[in-house]
């Protein structure tokens, strides 16, 4: 609900085959909010924001072959 959450930035997360994850504020697309790289993890297969009032900064990623990782986009 964008109308009631104007103070919460609209974030976009992307992942690649090398396991890199980048997070941007959609209103400022040239500025990265966070980036995550771990050479031990495989390709990013899926990304999902955790839903909840106090967990909106948490990003869940599935890395190849079977790693589930929770990233904190506030603290890195």
HUPESUL-V951553 format. One record per run of one state. SS is the DSSP state (a for helix, b for strand, c for the rest). FROM is the first residue (numbers start at 1). LEN is the number of residues. If there is no record, write none. Layout:
SS_FROM_LEN, SS_FROM_LEN
This chain:
c_1_10, b_11_5, c_16_5, b_21_5, c_26_2, b_28_9, c_37_7, b_44_6, c_50_8, b_58_6, c_64_3, b_67_6, c_73_4
